[in-house]
């Protein structure tokens, strides 16, 4: 059953098929035996992770069976490992080129949380989470991400003293820092503020293919990870409840 109602199934079929073709084409460029230089393959591998997140998002909106997402998540780990390997292969004088593709930024943090949301809600296992966290790196840089990482099993991780992106993620950090009794209300407050925090993108009003569904992935991760009662917001239109409540057959 389609999960997003603002576009029809033909729209999502087109978007999913397009993204699959984009990924297949990019894989050819970044294969270890391709003729491109390490920097090109490093950037291409980064984009493969981003494209895969788009594909997961599109497939969720279309209503796909969530059990079919696991191979995509395994592929993402491969692409992110390629990114690191190609970055490591850069000559010493070019190592600076990797910084912009690895250093934490607000949009990267959104993607990291989205990736971990799919991974944790679909029970990928602790080994998978730790590999993802190791490849992402940036330990001790952002308190929100560090505390989520520790709860996922990265128990020896350094914790930053504060968050980096207060305007965007302060309300989510309050959920993590709240008591078990406070968390349901704090999670609901974050979910209700999410669209504005995202910049009120209004993609659904544009005559383009930019719209792929509005889903607050990071609250799914936090709700599942901290076992938060979601009964007060389970039917919120931005809450990916099917992901949070997915059960392995």
The 8 nearest C-alpha neighbors of each residue, nearest first, counted from 0:
[[1, 62, 2, 61, 63, 64, 3, 60],
 [2, 0, 62, 61, 3, 60, 4, 8],
 [3, 1, 60, 62, 61, 0, 4, 59],
 [2, 4, 60, 1, 5, 212, 61, 6],
 [3, 5, 6, 2, 7, 1, 60, 212],
 [4, 6, 3, 7, 203, 212, 210, 211],
 [7, 5, 4, 10, 8, 3, 11, 9],
 [6, 8, 10, 9, 11, 4, 5, 3],
 [7, 9, 11, 10, 12, 61, 6, 1],
 [10, 8, 12, 11, 7, 13, 6, 14],
 [9, 11, 13, 8, 7, 12, 6, 14],
 [12, 10, 14, 8, 13, 9, 61, 15],
 [11, 13, 9, 15, 14, 10, 8, 16],
 [12, 14, 16, 10, 11, 15, 17, 9],
 [15, 13, 11, 17, 12, 16, 18, 10],
 [16, 14, 18, 12, 17, 13, 11, 19],
 [17, 15, 19, 13, 18, 14, 12, 20],
 [16, 18, 14, 20, 15, 19, 13, 21],
 [17, 19, 21, 15, 20, 16, 14, 54],
 [20, 18, 16, 22, 21, 17, 15, 23],
 [19, 21, 23, 17, 18, 22, 24, 16],
 [22, 20, 18, 24, 19, 23, 25, 17],
 [21, 23, 25, 19, 20, 24, 26, 18],
 [24, 22, 20, 26, 21, 25, 19, 27],
 [23, 25, 21, 22, 26, 27, 20, 28],
 [26, 24, 22, 28, 27, 23, 21, 29],
 [25, 27, 23, 29, 28, 24, 30, 22],
 [28, 26, 25, 24, 30, 29, 23, 33],
 [29, 27, 25, 26, 30, 33, 40, 35],
 [28, 30, 40, 26, 27, 43, 31, 33],
 [29, 31, 33, 32, 27, 28, 26, 40],
 [32, 30, 33, 29, 81, 40, 34, 28],
 [31, 33, 30, 34, 29, 35, 28, 27],
 [34, 32, 30, 35, 31, 28, 29, 27],
 [33, 35, 32, 36, 28, 31, 29, 30],
 [36, 34, 33, 39, 40, 37, 28, 29],
 [37, 35, 39, 38, 40, 34, 33, 41],
 [36, 38, 40, 85, 39, 41, 89, 88],
 [37, 39, 41, 40, 36, 42, 85, 89],
 [40, 38, 42, 41, 36, 37, 43, 35],
 [39, 41, 29, 43, 37, 38, 42, 44],
 [42, 40, 82, 38, 85, 44, 43, 39],
 [43, 41, 45, 39, 44, 40, 38, 46],
 [42, 44, 40, 46, 45, 41, 39, 29],
 [43, 45, 47, 82, 41, 78, 46, 42],
 [46, 44, 42, 48, 43, 47, 82, 41],
 [45, 47, 49, 43, 48, 44, 50, 42],
 [48, 46, 44, 50, 49, 45, 51, 43],
 [47, 49, 51, 46, 45, 75, 50, 78],
 [50, 48, 46, 52, 51, 47, 53, 45],
 [51, 49, 47, 53, 52, 48, 46, 54],
 [50, 52, 54, 48, 53, 49, 47, 55],
 [53, 51, 55, 49, 54, 50, 56, 48],
 [54, 52, 50, 56, 51, 55, 57, 49],
 [53, 55, 51, 57, 52, 56, 58, 50],
 [56, 54, 52, 58, 53, 57, 59, 51],
 [55, 57, 53, 59, 54, 58, 52, 60],
 [58, 56, 54, 60, 59, 55, 211, 53],
 [57, 59, 61, 55, 60, 63, 56, 54],
 [58, 60, 56, 62, 61, 57, 63, 55],
 [61, 59, 3, 2, 57, 62, 58, 212],
 [62, 60, 1, 58, 59, 11, 63, 2],
 [61, 63, 1, 2, 0, 59, 60, 58],
 [64, 62, 58, 59, 61, 65, 1, 0],
 [63, 65, 66, 67, 62, 68, 59, 58],
 [66, 64, 67, 68, 63, 59, 242, 245],
 [65, 67, 68, 64, 69, 247, 121, 245],
 [68, 66, 65, 69, 64, 70, 63, 71],
 [69, 67, 65, 71, 66, 70, 72, 55],
 [68, 70, 72, 71, 67, 66, 73, 121],
 [71, 69, 73, 72, 68, 74, 67, 75],
 [72, 70, 74, 69, 68, 73, 75, 51],
 [71, 73, 69, 75, 74, 70, 68, 76],
 [72, 74, 70, 76, 75, 71, 69, 77],
 [75, 73, 71, 77, 72, 76, 70, 78],
 [76, 74, 72, 78, 77, 73, 48, 79],
 [75, 77, 79, 73, 74, 78, 80, 72],
 [76, 78, 74, 80, 75, 79, 81, 73],
 [79, 77, 81, 75, 44, 80, 76, 48],
 [78, 80, 82, 76, 81, 77, 75, 44],
 [81, 79, 77, 83, 82, 78, 76, 84],
 [82, 80, 84, 78, 79, 83, 85, 44],
 [81, 83, 41, 79, 44, 80, 85, 84],
 [82, 84, 86, 80, 81, 85, 87, 79],
 [85, 83, 81, 87, 86, 82, 80, 88],
 [86, 84, 88, 41, 37, 82, 87, 83],
 [85, 87, 83, 88, 89, 84, 41, 97],
 [86, 88, 84, 85, 89, 83, 94, 90],
 [89, 87, 85, 86, 84, 90, 37, 83],
 [88, 90, 86, 87, 94, 93, 37, 91],
 [91, 89, 93, 92, 94, 88, 87, 86],
 [92, 90, 94, 93, 89, 95, 88, 87],
 [91, 93, 90, 94, 95, 89, 96, 97],
 [94, 92, 90, 95, 91, 96, 89, 97],
 [95, 93, 96, 91, 92, 89, 97, 90],
 [94, 96, 93, 97, 98, 92, 99, 91],
 [97, 95, 94, 93, 98, 99, 38, 100],
 [96, 98, 100, 95, 99, 94, 86, 101],
 [99, 97, 101, 100, 102, 96, 95, 94],
 [98, 100, 101, 97, 102, 96, 95, 103],
 [99, 101, 98, 97, 102, 45, 42, 96],
 [102, 100, 98, 99, 97, 103, 135, 136],
 [103, 101, 98, 99, 100, 104, 137, 97],
 [102, 104, 107, 101, 108, 137, 105, 140],
 [105, 103, 107, 106, 108, 102, 164, 163],
 [104, 106, 108, 107, 109, 164, 103, 167],
 [105, 107, 109, 108, 104, 110, 103, 111],
 [106, 108, 110, 104, 109, 105, 103, 111],
 [109, 107, 111, 105, 110, 106, 104, 112],
 [108, 110, 106, 112, 107, 111, 113, 105],
 [109, 111, 113, 107, 108, 112, 114, 106],
 [112, 110, 108, 114, 113, 109, 107, 115],
 [113, 111, 115, 109, 110, 114, 217, 116],
 [112, 114, 110, 116, 216, 111, 115, 217],
 [115, 113, 111, 116, 112, 117, 110, 118],
 [116, 114, 118, 112, 117, 113, 119, 111],
 [117, 115, 220, 113, 114, 119, 118, 120],
 [116, 118, 120, 115, 114, 119, 121, 113],
 [119, 117, 115, 121, 123, 116, 120, 114],
 [118, 120, 122, 121, 116, 117, 115, 123],
 [119, 121, 117, 122, 118, 243, 116, 242],
 [122, 120, 118, 119, 123, 117, 245, 69],
 [123, 121, 119, 124, 120, 118, 247, 117],
 [122, 124, 118, 121, 119, 127, 125, 128],
 [125, 123, 122, 127, 126, 128, 119, 118],
 [126, 124, 128, 127, 129, 152, 151, 123],
 [127, 125, 129, 128, 124, 130, 123, 131],
 [126, 128, 130, 125, 129, 124, 123, 131],
 [129, 127, 125, 131, 130, 126, 132, 124],
 [128, 130, 132, 126, 131, 127, 133, 125],
 [131, 129, 133, 127, 132, 128, 134, 126],
 [130, 132, 128, 134, 129, 133, 135, 127],
 [133, 131, 129, 135, 134, 130, 136, 128],
 [132, 134, 130, 136, 131, 135, 129, 128],
 [135, 133, 131, 136, 132, 130, 79, 80],
 [136, 134, 132, 133, 131, 137, 101, 111],
 [135, 137, 133, 134, 138, 132, 101, 102],
 [138, 136, 140, 139, 103, 135, 102, 141],
 [139, 137, 136, 140, 157, 156, 145, 158],
 [138, 140, 159, 158, 157, 141, 137, 145],
 [141, 139, 159, 138, 137, 142, 158, 163],
 [142, 140, 162, 159, 163, 144, 143, 139],
 [141, 143, 159, 162, 145, 161, 144, 158],
 [144, 142, 146, 145, 141, 172, 162, 147],
 [143, 145, 147, 146, 142, 141, 148, 108],
 [144, 146, 142, 148, 158, 147, 143, 141],
 [147, 145, 149, 148, 143, 144, 142, 150],
 [146, 148, 144, 150, 145, 149, 151, 143],
 [149, 147, 151, 145, 146, 150, 153, 144],
 [150, 148, 153, 154, 146, 152, 151, 147],
 [149, 151, 147, 152, 148, 146, 153, 154],
 [152, 150, 148, 149, 153, 147, 128, 125],
 [151, 153, 149, 154, 150, 148, 125, 129],
 [154, 152, 149, 148, 156, 155, 151, 129],
 [153, 155, 149, 152, 156, 150, 148, 151],
 [156, 154, 153, 157, 149, 152, 158, 148],
 [155, 157, 154, 153, 158, 138, 149, 145],
 [156, 158, 139, 138, 155, 159, 145, 140],
 [159, 157, 139, 145, 142, 156, 160, 146],
 [160, 158, 139, 142, 140, 141, 161, 157],
 [159, 161, 142, 158, 162, 141, 139, 140],
 [162, 160, 142, 159, 141, 163, 143, 140],
 [161, 163, 141, 142, 164, 143, 165, 160],
 [164, 162, 141, 165, 161, 140, 142, 105],
 [165, 163, 167, 166, 162, 168, 105, 169],
 [164, 166, 169, 168, 167, 163, 162, 170],
 [165, 167, 164, 168, 169, 196, 170, 163],
 [166, 168, 165, 164, 196, 169, 197, 170],
 [169, 167, 171, 165, 170, 164, 166, 172],
 [170, 168, 165, 172, 171, 166, 167, 173],
 [169, 171, 173, 172, 168, 189, 174, 185],
 [172, 170, 174, 168, 173, 169, 189, 175],
 [171, 173, 169, 175, 174, 170, 143, 176],
 [172, 174, 176, 170, 171, 175, 177, 169],
 [175, 173, 177, 171, 182, 172, 185, 176],
 [174, 176, 172, 173, 177, 171, 221, 143],
 [177, 175, 173, 174, 172, 178, 182, 171],
 [178, 176, 174, 175, 182, 181, 173, 179],
 [177, 179, 181, 180, 182, 176, 174, 175],
 [180, 178, 182, 181, 177, 227, 183, 225],
 [179, 181, 178, 182, 183, 177, 184, 227],
 [182, 180, 178, 179, 177, 183, 184, 185],
 [181, 183, 185, 174, 179, 184, 177, 180],
 [184, 182, 186, 185, 228, 181, 227, 187],
 [183, 185, 187, 186, 182, 181, 188, 231],
 [186, 184, 182, 188, 174, 187, 183, 189],
 [187, 185, 189, 183, 188, 184, 174, 182],
 [186, 188, 190, 184, 185, 189, 232, 191],
 [189, 187, 185, 191, 186, 190, 184, 192],
 [190, 188, 192, 186, 191, 187, 170, 193],
 [189, 191, 193, 187, 192, 188, 186, 215],
 [190, 192, 188, 189, 193, 187, 194, 235],
 [193, 191, 189, 190, 195, 194, 196, 188],
 [192, 194, 196, 190, 195, 191, 189, 197],
 [195, 193, 197, 199, 196, 192, 198, 191],
 [196, 194, 199, 198, 197, 193, 192, 200],
 [195, 197, 193, 198, 194, 167, 192, 199],
 [198, 196, 194, 195, 199, 193, 200, 167],
 [197, 199, 195, 196, 200, 194, 193, 201],
 [200, 198, 195, 194, 197, 201, 196, 202],
 [199, 201, 198, 202, 197, 194, 195, 203],
 [202, 200, 203, 204, 199, 205, 210, 198],
 [203, 201, 210, 205, 204, 200, 209, 207],
 [202, 204, 201, 210, 205, 5, 206, 209],
 [205, 203, 202, 201, 206, 210, 207, 200],
 [206, 204, 202, 207, 203, 201, 209, 210],
 [205, 207, 204, 208, 203, 202, 209, 210],
 [208, 206, 205, 209, 210, 202, 203, 204],
 [207, 209, 210, 206, 14, 211, 205, 10],
 [210, 208, 207, 202, 211, 205, 203, 206],
 [209, 211, 202, 203, 208, 212, 207, 205],
 [210, 212, 57, 209, 60, 56, 213, 208],
 [213, 211, 60, 210, 3, 214, 57, 56],
 [214, 212, 237, 215, 211, 236, 210, 3],
 [215, 213, 237, 216, 238, 239, 212, 236],
 [214, 216, 237, 217, 238, 218, 213, 239],
 [215, 217, 219, 113, 218, 214, 116, 220],
 [218, 216, 220, 219, 112, 215, 113, 116],
 [217, 219, 221, 220, 216, 215, 222, 186],
 [218, 220, 216, 222, 217, 221, 243, 223],
 [219, 221, 116, 217, 218, 223, 222, 224],
 [220, 222, 218, 224, 223, 219, 225, 217],
 [223, 221, 227, 219, 225, 220, 224, 226],
 [222, 224, 226, 220, 221, 225, 219, 243],
 [223, 225, 221, 222, 226, 220, 150, 151],
 [224, 226, 222, 227, 223, 221, 175, 179],
 [227, 225, 223, 222, 224, 228, 221, 179],
 [226, 228, 222, 225, 183, 229, 182, 223],
 [227, 229, 230, 183, 226, 222, 231, 182],
 [230, 228, 233, 231, 232, 227, 183, 222],
 [229, 231, 233, 232, 228, 234, 183, 227],
 [232, 230, 229, 233, 187, 183, 228, 184],
 [233, 231, 235, 234, 230, 229, 187, 238],
 [232, 234, 230, 229, 235, 231, 240, 238],
 [235, 233, 232, 236, 238, 240, 231, 230],
 [234, 236, 232, 238, 237, 233, 190, 191],
 [237, 235, 238, 234, 214, 239, 213, 233],
 [238, 236, 214, 235, 215, 213, 239, 190],
 [237, 239, 235, 240, 236, 215, 214, 233],
 [240, 238, 241, 242, 214, 237, 219, 243],
 [239, 241, 243, 242, 238, 244, 233, 219],
 [242, 240, 244, 243, 239, 245, 65, 238],
 [241, 243, 245, 240, 244, 239, 120, 219],
 [244, 242, 240, 241, 219, 120, 245, 223],
 [245, 243, 241, 242, 240, 246, 120, 223],
 [246, 244, 242, 241, 243, 247, 121, 120],
 [245, 247, 248, 244, 121, 120, 243, 242],
 [246, 248, 245, 66, 121, 122, 65, 244],
 [247, 246, 66, 245, 65, 121, 64, 122]]
